[in-house]
Amino acid sequence: AVTITRADQYYIDPDVDYLSKAGTLHALLMRYHQQDFDNDNDQSNGSHLFYGEYQVQQTADVWGPLVVTAGLVGQRTLSEAALYSGDPDGDGKNEATNAAAYLMADKKQLKEKLMLSAGVRYENFTVNDDAQSTPVFRAGANYQLFQATYLRASYGQGFRFPTIGERYIRTSVGKLNIYPNPDLDPERSWNIEGGIKQGFKI
């Protein structure tokens, strides 16, 4: 099939960094993204995305170097698309919101031979009227056993909420019909890793 598309999109990414006299780093990251895809086969779609993140980071000496990072994240998407007309109202108008707060610590120990990292992030996702929240955790360690030998281990959790497109797409490509899946569940995962890194001098 041949599709004629006129696409217009742009984004603006303002950000501000500030380092205080106490060594605290403040960062404000923002984005506005607008896109409009005008297709000639009833698959047009457009959206507005607003994103903001505030992050603060402090380095301290607590029995060795310690870096603590914390932040807040907010994102909102407003979508109007014939392509995503499988929504409850059938009008192709959908909204998605993600809000999160996170805290992470990185620590060096044993004369900086041992590096420890741990973090937690609390996520809230909303697509139209469906909302779910969950915390996710991660932790890792890296130890220098010998001059060129390193041991590492990590554990992490994942949580992914279905997008507007995954739930509400309704379209066809030739004789192939694609139907919405409004009851699609989020995905949860966990991962454990262990490894050894060995360097050789030749």
C-alpha positions, 0 to 999 in steps of 0.5 A: 500500500502507498501512504502519503504523509505530511509530518510536522514535529518539533521539540524544545528542551530547556534545562538549568543546572546550578551548583551551590557553594555546598557542592549540591548540584540542582538540575531542571530538565524540561521538554515540550514535543509536538507532532502531527502526522497527516496521512491520507488513509485514516491513520493520521495522528498527533500529540503533545508531550510535556516532560519535566524532571528535577534532580538534586545530587550531593557528594559527601564523605561518609566513611569514604566517598558517597554520592546521593541522587534524588529526583521527581519526574512528570510526563503528560501526553495528549493524543488525538489520532484516528489511528488510536480510535480503539479507546473507550469513547471511540473518538481517538482522544487519549491521555497518558501521565507518568509521575515518579520519584527516585532515590539512588546512592553510590558508595565507595569502600575499602580504599575505593576497591568496592563500589556499591550502588542501590536505588528505588523508584516509585512509578505511577502510570495513568492511561485515560482512566486506568492507573497503576503504581508500583515501586521498583528497586535496583542494587549492584556491587563491583569489587577489584579483587586484584590489579586487573580482576573485577567481580560484579553483581547486580539485581534490578526490577522493571515495570512497563505500562502499556502505551496508548498505541499498544492498547487502542490502535485500530487500523488495517494494512491491506487485508490485514486488520489490527484490533485494539487490546484495551485490557493489556496488562503491564509487564513486570520483570526482574534481572540478576547478573553476576560477572568477572572482568579480567584484564591481560597485559601483553 
